[in-house]
Amino acid sequence: MKSLFLILSNPRYFAPAFVFTSLNIWFGTWAIYIPTVKEKLAIDKADLGIAIFFLSLGVFTVSPIASKIINRLGVGKATWFGVVLNSAMALFPLLAPSYYSLCVALFFLGASNGLLDIAMNTLVTEIEKEDKKNFMSAAHGFFSLGGILVGLGSFLIPLIGNPFLHMLITTIIVFSINFSLKKHYYQLKAAPIEKEPFSFKLFKPLLILGIIGFVSMGSEGAIIDWSGLYLKEITLAPEFLIGAGFLAFSITMTLGRFFGDWISGKIGSVKIVGAGAVIAAIGYAFVLSGNTVLAIIGFALNGLGFSVMVPELFRIGGNVKGVESSQGVAFIAGTGYLGFLLGPVILGFTAEKFSLVTSFYGLLGCAALVLATTFILNAKKK
């Protein structure tokens, strides 16, 4: 909670934290209009899936070059460039007159999302190094808050009555706030490091972090997409409780991130990831009980456990010896996002081939895998 007060009391920390909020506001506002776009362009679910793939393709295309852009511009200027780029690109998917123009618009939205995601995480990493203060987890909490603001903003849909106008108003407000705050980070550059020639030994810690990122974000994506169906089909939850698992997951995810920096400061980044894996595993045990109330409690524990993992991975990845912070963050972002996209697909395939319960046993195994990798990271630190 200390990091939350730090952000709210000092614009040096609030400015980058609001960038996190902004990214989720732009993305979330587009997401709530996906059904509208599908209907407007008269496309089916398969076509929509391909269009959304172009969003992911944009992220993956920019990931390998993001660190070069950040190092060339400076992390502060790169973050602001990402804000400007997203402000423009967020408008085009809702203006797309055809299916193919939608695919192009989503590709560039994904690319701008990916660049800003890497830049803003690198920015927080550098400020943490410079000021010797932890607020990465709380910054990710502000990202979660962006989703809550989008949810509240969805009540304005009938009042505004126009998707593009809704996005335009949202973008003008978000851009204006960012413009007033950019002076607090614009000139910041990454501290120079003593780079080492590439070797597998240097890459190995990042590979382990990438595995954790892939597994943890894959699990997040699976819970977001499948928790409702699990409650409906496995625990036979009543209609009004089907969304309760996702709600519980989201609330504890946000709260956990606001407390994560304080706990990390006490026990360290690797140990907090391990503790998160244990909490997530306990959560899966509750989910697998087959009882509706226990399953909802389990999803809440999942949110709490996973809340600290991704922020800490970015923090660790940005501090790997001999690797530029932007490169470390870019690698974690790429592998994590890949997991977030593939996790629900793998879970769905497993559910179709075996059962949804089997899929959640697989997720329990993933939590155990994360815990096991933290022992490897701890061993390397000694």
C-alpha positions in Angstrom: 0.0 0.0 0.0 3.0 2.3 0.6 3.7 2.3 -3.2 0.1 3.4 -3.9 0.5 6.4 -1.6 3.9 7.1 -3.3 2.2 7.2 -6.7 -0.7 9.3 -5.5 1.5 11.8 -3.6 4.2 12.4 -6.2 3.8 13.2 -9.9 7.1 11.6 -10.7 5.5 8.3 -10.0 1.9 9.1 -10.9 2.9 10.1 -14.4 4.2 6.7 -15.5 1.5 4.9 -13.5 -1.2 6.8 -15.4 0.4 5.6 -18.7 -0.4 2.1 -17.5 -4.0 3.1 -16.9 -4.2 4.8 -20.3 -3.1 1.7 -22.2 -5.9 -0.4 -20.7 -8.4 2.4 -21.3 -7.6 2.5 -25.0 -7.5 -1.2 -25.4 -10.6 -1.8 -23.2 -12.7 0.8 -25.0 -12.0 -0.9 -28.3 -12.8 -4.3 -26.7 -16.3 -3.3 -25.5 -17.2 -2.5 -29.1 -16.0 -5.7 -30.7 -19.6 -7.1 -31.0 -20.6 -3.7 -32.6 -17.7 -3.9 -35.1 -18.6 -7.5 -35.9 -22.2 -6.6 -36.7 -21.3 -3.5 -38.7 -18.9 -5.3 -41.0 -21.1 -8.5 -41.1 -18.2 -10.9 -40.3 -18.4 -14.2 -38.5 -16.5 -15.4 -35.5 -13.8 -17.0 -37.6 -13.1 -13.7 -39.4 -13.2 -11.8 -36.1 -10.6 -14.3 -34.7 -8.3 -13.7 -37.7 -8.7 -9.9 -37.3 -7.8 -10.1 -33.6 -4.8 -12.2 -34.6 -3.5 -9.2 -36.5 -3.6 -7.3 -33.2 -1.3 -9.9 -31.7 0.8 -9.9 -34.8 1.4 -6.2 -34.3 2.6 -6.8 -30.8 5.0 -9.6 -31.9 6.3 -7.6 -34.8 7.4 -4.6 -32.6 8.8 -6.7 -29.7 12.1 -7.5 -31.3 12.8 -3.9 -32.3 11.2 -2.1 -29.3 14.4 -2.0 -27.2 16.3 -0.4 -30.2 13.6 2.3 -30.5 13.7 2.9 -26.7 17.4 3.1 -26.6 17.6 5.4 -29.6 14.9 7.9 -28.3 15.5 7.5 -24.6 13.0 5.6 -22.4 11.1 8.8 -21.4 10.7 10.0 -25.0 9.8 6.5 -26.2 7.1 6.3 -23.6 5.6 9.6 -24.8 5.9 8.5 -28.4 4.0 5.4 -27.5 1.3 7.5 -25.8 0.9 9.7 -29.0 0.9 6.6 -31.2 -1.8 4.8 -29.2 -3.9 8.0 -29.1 -4.0 7.9 -32.9 -4.2 4.2 -33.5 -7.0 3.6 -31.0 -9.4 5.5 -33.3 -8.9 3.6 -36.5 -10.4 0.1 -35.7 -13.8 1.8 -35.0 -13.6 3.7 -38.3 -12.7 0.7 -40.4 -15.0 0.6 -43.4 -14.2 -3.0 -44.4 -12.8 -6.3 -42.9 -9.4 -5.9 -44.5 -9.0 -2.3 -43.2 -10.0 -3.6 -39.8 -7.1 -6.1 -39.9 -4.7 -3.3 -40.9 -6.0 -1.0 -38.2 -5.7 -3.7 -35.5 -2.1 -4.6 -36.6 -1.0 -1.0 -36.0 -3.0 -0.8 -32.8 -1.2 -3.9 -31.6 2.2 -2.6 -32.6 1.6 0.7 -30.8 0.3 -1.2 -27.7 3.4 -3.4 -27.7 5.8 -0.5 -28.0 4.1 1.4 -25.2 3.9 -1.7 -23.0 7.6 -2.3 -23.2 8.5 1.4 -22.9 6.4 2.0 -19.8 7.7 -1.1 -18.0 11.3 -0.1 -18.8 10.5 3.5 -17.6 9.3 2.2 -14.2 12.3 -0.1 -14.0 14.7 2.8 -14.6 12.9 5.1 -12.1 13.0 2.3 -9.5 16.8 1.9 -10.0 17.4 5.7 -9.9 15.2 6.4 -6.8 15.6 3.1 -5.1 11.9 2.8 -4.6 9.5 0.0 -5.6 6.3 0.8 -7.4 6.2 -1.6 -10.4 3.4 -3.7 -8.9 1.3 -0.7 -8.0 1.8 0.6 -11.6 0.3 -2.6 -12.8 -2.5 -2.1 -10.3 -3.2 1.2 -12.2 -3.4 -0.8 -15.4 -6.1 -2.9 -13.8 -7.8 0.3 -12.7 -8.0 1.3 -16.3 -10.1 -1.8 -17.0 -12.5 -0.8 -14.1 -12.8 2.7 -15.6 -13.6 1.2 -19.0 -16.3 -0.9 -17.3 -17.8 2.2 -15.7 -17.5 4.1 -19.0 -19.6 1.4 -20.8 -22.7 2.7 -19.0 -22.3 5.8 -21.3 -22.7 3.7 -24.5 -26.5 4.3 -24.8 -26.0 8.0 -24.0 -23.2 8.6 -26.5 -24.7 6.2 -29.1 -21.6 6.3 -31.4 -18.5 4.0 -30.9 -16.1 6.3 -32.6 -17.3 9.4 -30.7 -16.9 7.4 -27.4 -13.3 6.5 -28.3 -12.6 10.1 -29.5 -13.9 11.6 -26.2 -12.0 9.0 -24.2 -8.8 9.5 -26.2 -8.9 13.4 -25.9 -9.3 13.1 -22.1 -6.6 10.5 -21.7 -4.2 12.2 -24.0 -4.7 15.6 -22.3 -3.9 14.1 -18.9 -0.8 12.4 -20.2 0.3 15.6 -21.9 0.1 17.5 -18.6 2.2 14.8 -16.9 4.8 14.0 -19.5 7.3 16.6 -18.2 7.9 14.3 -15.2 9.5 11.5 -17.3 10.1 12.9 -20.8 13.9 13.5 -20.4 14.6 10.3 -18.6 17.2 8.0 -20.1 18.2 4.5 -19.1 21.3 4.3 -17.0 24.3 3.0 -19.0 25.3 -0.5 -18.2 28.4 -2.6 -19.0 27.2 -4.8 -21.8 28.6 -8.3 -22.1 28.9 -10.3 -25.3 26.0 -12.6 -26.0 26.3 -16.0 -24.4 23.9 -18.7 -23.4 24.9 -18.2 -19.8 23.7 -14.5 -20.1 20.5 -15.6 -21.8 19.7 -18.4 -19.4 18.1 -16.2 -16.6 15.9 -14.5 -19.2 14.9 -17.9 -20.6 13.8 -19.0 -17.1 11.9 -15.7 -16.6 10.3 -16.1 -20.0 9.0 -19.6 -19.1 7.5 -18.2 -15.9 5.9 -15.3 -17.9 4.5 -17.6 -20.5 3.0 -19.9 -17.9 1.7 -17.2 -15.5 0.1 -15.0 -18.2 -1.2 -18.0 -20.0 -3.0 -19.0 -16.8 -4.3 -15.5 -16.4 -5.8 -15.6 -19.9 -7.3 -19.0 -19.3 -9.1 -17.9 -16.2 -10.4 -14.7 -17.8 -11.8 -16.7 -20.7 -13.0 -19.9 -19.0 -13.9 -19.2 -15.4 -17.5 -18.4 -16.3 -18.0 -21.6 -18.3 -16.3 -23.6 -15.4 -18.8 -22.2 -12.9 -21.7 -22.9 -15.2 -20.9 -26.4 -16.4 -18.8 -27.9 -13.5 -20.1 -26.3 -10.3 -23.6 -25.8 -11.8 -23.6 -22.2 -10.5 -26.9 -20.2 -10.8 -27.0 -17.7 -13.7 -26.3 -14.7 -11.5 -23.1 -16.2 -10.1 -21.5 -17.2 -13.5 -19.5 -13.9 -13.7 -18.6 -14.0 -10.0 -15.3 -15.9 -10.6 -14.0 -13.3 -13.0 -15.1 -10.5 -10.8 -13.4 -12.0 -7.7 -10.2 -12.7 -9.8 -10.2 -9.0 -11.0 -10.7 -7.5 -7.6 -8.0 -9.5 -5.9 -5.7 -8.9 -8.9 -6.0 -5.2 -8.5 -5.6 -5.2 -4.7 -2.7 -7.6 -4.8 -0.8 -5.3 -7.1 -1.2 -2.4 -4.7 0.3 -4.4 -1.9 2.9 -6.3 -4.0 5.7 -3.7 -3.9 5.7 -3.6 -0.1 5.9 -7.4 0.2 8.5 -7.5 -2.5 10.6 -5.0 -0.6 10.4 -7.3 2.5 11.1 -10.7 0.9 12.5 -10.0 -2.6 11.2 -10.5 -6.1 11.9 -14.2 -6.5 10.3 -15.2 -3.2 7.2 -13.2 -3.9 6.8 -15.0 -7.3 7.1 -18.3 -5.4 4.6 -17.2 -2.8 2.2 -16.1 -5.6 2.5 -19.6 -7.2 1.7 -21.3 -3.9 -1.4 -19.0 -3.4 -2.5 -19.7 -7.0 -2.1 -23.4 -6.5 -4.2 -23.3 -3.4 -6.8 -21.4 -5.4 -6.9 -24.1 -8.0 -7.4 -26.7 -5.3 -10.5 -24.7 -4.2 -11.7 -24.4 -7.8 -11.3 -28.1 -8.4 -13.5 -28.8 -5.3 -16.5 -28.5 -7.6 -18.4 -26.3 -5.1 -19.6 -23.0 -6.5 -18.7 -20.9 -3.4 -15.3 -22.6 -2.9 -14.6 -22.2 -6.7 -15.3 -18.4 -6.5 -13.0 -18.2 -3.5 -10.4 -20.2 -5.5 -10.6 -17.7 -8.4 -10.1 -14.9 -5.9 -7.0 -16.7 -4.6 -5.8 -17.1 -8.3 -6.1 -13.4 -8.8 -4.1 -12.7 -5.6 -1.4 -15.1 -6.5 -1.0 -14.0 -10.1 -1.3 -10.3 -9.3 2.4 -10.1 -8.2 4.0 -12.4 -10.8 4.0 -10.3 -14.0 5.2 -7.0 -12.3 8.0 -8.8 -10.5 9.0 -10.5 -13.7 9.4 -7.2 -15.4 11.4 -5.9 -12.4 13.7 -8.9 -12.5 14.0 -8.9 -16.3 14.9 -5.2 -16.3 17.8 -5.9 -13.8 19.5 -8.9 -15.4 23.3 -8.3 -15.3 24.8 -7.5 -18.7 21.4 -7.0 -20.4 19.9 -3.6 -21.1 16.6 -3.1 -19.2 14.6 -2.5 -22.4 15.8 -5.8 -23.8 15.0 -7.7 -20.7 11.5 -6.1 -20.5 10.9 -6.7 -24.2 11.7 -10.5 -23.8 9.4 -10.9 -20.8 6.6 -8.9 -22.6 6.9 -11.1 -25.7 6.9 -14.5 -24.0 4.2 -13.4 -21.5 1.9 -12.1 -24.2 2.4 -15.3 -26.2 1.3 -17.2 -23.2 -1.7 -14.9 -22.6 -2.9 -15.6 -26.2 -2.1 -19.3 -26.3 -3.2 -20.2 -22.8 -7.0 -20.1 -23.4 -6.5 -21.9 -26.7 -4.5 -24.8 -25.1 -7.0 -25.0 -22.3 -9.9 -25.1 -24.7 -8.3 -27.8 -26.8 -7.6 -29.9 -23.6 -11.2 -29.3 -22.4 -12.5 -30.5 -25.8 -10.2 -33.6 -25.9 -10.6 -34.5 -22.2 -12.6 -32.3 -19.9 -12.7 -28.8 -18.4 -11.7 -30.3 -15.1 -8.6 -31.8 -16.7 -7.7 -28.4 -18.1 -7.8 -26.8 -14.6 -5.6 -29.7 -13.3 -3.2 -28.6 -16.0 -3.4 -25.0 -14.7 -2.6 -26.3 -11.2 0.4 -28.0 -12.7 1.5 -24.7 -14.3 1.4 -23.1 -10.8 3.6 -25.9 -9.5 6.0 -25.3 -12.5 6.3 -21.6 -11.7 7.1 -22.5 -8.1 9.8 -25.0 -9.2 11.5 -22.4 -11.5 11.7 -19.9 -8.6 14.0 -22.5 -6.8 16.2 -22.5 -9.8 16.4 -18.6 -9.8 17.1 -18.7 -6.0 19.9 -21.2 -6.6 21.5 -18.9 -9.2 21.5 -16.0 -6.9 23.6 -17.8 -4.3 
